[in-house]
Amino acid sequence: MTRRVLSTILFALLVAIPCCAKPGDACTDTPGSCADKASHLVCVGGKYTLETCKGQGGCTDDKSLTCDNTKADLGDGCGHDGARACSTDGSKELRCRGGKFAVEWSCRGGCTLDTSNNPKCTPTGDVGEVCRPDSIVCDTSQKAQLDCVDGRLAINRTCHGANGCTTEPGGGVRCDRTLALENEACRTEGTGACDVARKNVLVCQGGHYKTQLHCAGPIGCELPGNYSVRCDKSIVDVGEACTEDGAISCSPDGKQVKCDGGKFGIDKAWKPKKGETCANRYRVSFETEKFEAR
């Protein structure tokens, strides 16, 4: 009888040990009870982590343990890397990394839960804000693309086009680079943009936008869509530089000109009818920088 009583007492002590455990203690399994109404211990990598349960359901262990961790605060403990939550103030989406909730990104319009209790968030941010490594977002004014650099958001490129910076449904951002400023930084060599007056084409050269074409035609620098800009070269000055040998355009006084040897000159082969003036529609197009998904 004495041996049976001692065995019962020993078993009771062994069961009680996890209840007295604390974060950081060694472990081999996760206890099946709540530490309190808003947390419980989970065994992660051989050590206890206190996982918070700040969602509406809290922590319950009536028949089996259930932890509602759809809401959390930055730095709260979590048991499953990759788990997502809304911050308790609703401003950010958080993700579990290394046993703690870290910032995924701030949310334009706030972070909410869908019908399946998954966070819904339109990513955004401001310069200097803490960010997820390698993430890209639009700033809150939707005029610049921000990249995560050394854990903080920094401007990668401005989005002067009419569409500004928009967030894509599948992830990443679309930065409207159809308009740019002289000497502004750029990354894709040979891509173009209109200047803000839409009278010239700027081309990315050596990491900066440089004016390359004057668009003296009535349309100026046009934006036909589909990641392109187009320069109306239906009017060019005699002697103006050109790159497309044989291209035909018109001089300001209505004469036909032709690109020959790197510059436009009067087209001597043109024989206009009486009173006829030149009416060619010469255009030059460039691709613009594309959007990024990450």
Secondary structure, DSSP 8 states (H G I E B T S, - for coil): -HHHHHHHHHHHHHHHHHHH--TT-B-SS--SS-SBTTEEEEEETTEEEEEE--STT-EE-SSS-EE--SEE-TT-B-SSTT-EEEETTSSEEEEEETTEEEEEEEEEEEEEE-TTS-EEEEEEB-TT-B--TT-EEEBTTSSEEEEEETTEEEEEEE--STT-EEE-TTSSEEE--SEE-TT-B--STT-EEEETTSSEEEEEETTEEEEEEE--STT-EE--SSSEEEEE-SB--TT-B-SSTT-EEE-TTS-EEEEETTEEEE-TT----TT-------EEEEE----B--
